[in-house]
Amino acid sequence: GVFSHLEMLEAQAHEADRKQEEKKQQEEKLTSLKERVEELRIQRDRLQAKVDLQKKRQSGKEGVVSGAAELSAGAVLEWKIRSVKGMLQLFYLTGISGKLTKQGVCFSISTAYESTYLDSYHLDLLTKPAVRIHRHSVPVFIPLEQIAKRYLQTDIRRFLSILSDHLNAYAGRKYQADQLQERFSDQLEGSLQRNSLCNLLAFNYKVPSGGKTFPFSARLIYRDICCSLPTEVMVSCTVKAPAHLEETAAAHSELFRHMALHKAFCTFSSTEEKVD
């Protein structure tokens, strides 16, 4: 009888634990539903505020500036949210997309060079109590902190635009260097040297002339790191060569300044083949 009584007590304890767990799950579900209801109410209020503001604009009773000044604090907040949504739609066309999160906004910046899509980078921003970067995948050599310090609090559009310029320029320089190594490895002597930001490139390559090949050395510097073309180019023949090869070096230098690196190689390679 004692064991039966203990088993009964144990079964009752298990049953009580099960009911307690069910109750806890129901409470969590109820809390989640309440949060969802609150989110829907906020969304409803946003839409209503948008409709009201649109009516005011159409009626011509007040301008955008004066209307915004007379709006309540809640309406001003809704106006800011709508501005953010409009900004997201605008930037989507320029390779920047984003979505609102519970704590702020998450942006994705896609890079491309000459219609070739490259890497994408992510930026998670918190908006309360002030706008700040929560986490990101931007490379460490991109001056993200300096850009954020200058623009993040005052002009987020400008901040994203400049950051996108930096990332696209870096991606373009890296893409050109990769294409040069992959497509013209037979013309290169040794490996192409570059730093992490790809704003300094150095390489040696061969130029055929009169049945011989002469080694050339090139050094490209990109002082404007928001640009995918170099600001300084130095090309020279590394050994004594015919005088006309100095003109060839100058021509190559001009090509590197005004044309993508791999396309410049395509241009003078095809020209040299015709000459030969």
Number of C-alpha atoms within 10 A of each C-alpha: 6 7 8 9 10 11 12 12 12 12 12 12 12 12 12 12 12 12 12 12 12 12 12 12 12 12 12 12 12 12 12 12 12 12 12 12 12 12 13 12 12 13 13 12 15 19 14 14 19 16 12 12 19 12 12 15 14 11 10 9 11 14 13 13 8 10 14 15 11 11 14 10 11 12 18 16 13 20 18 12 14 16 12 18 15 12 16 19 15 14 17 16 9 13 16 22 18 20 14 15 12 8 12 16 20 19 20 19 23 20 24 17 18 7 7 9 12 13 11 17 16 17 17 21 21 17 16 9 6 10 16 16 18 14 12 15 11 16 12 10 9 16 12 17 11 10 15 21 12 12 15 20 13 12 11 15 16 15 18 20 15 17 20 21 16 21 25 25 24 23 23 24 25 20 20 19 19 15 16 21 15 11 12 15 14 11 17 18 14 11 12 17 13 16 9 12 19 22 23 17 20 17 17 20 20 16 18 16 15 9 6 8 12 17 18 19 17 20 19 23 18 20 13 13 21 18 18 26 24 23 16 14 20 17 22 19 20 12 9 9 13 12 8 9 18 14 12 16 19 15 13 20 20 15 18 25 20 12 15 23 23 19 15 18 19 14 14 16 16 11 11 12 9 8 10 10
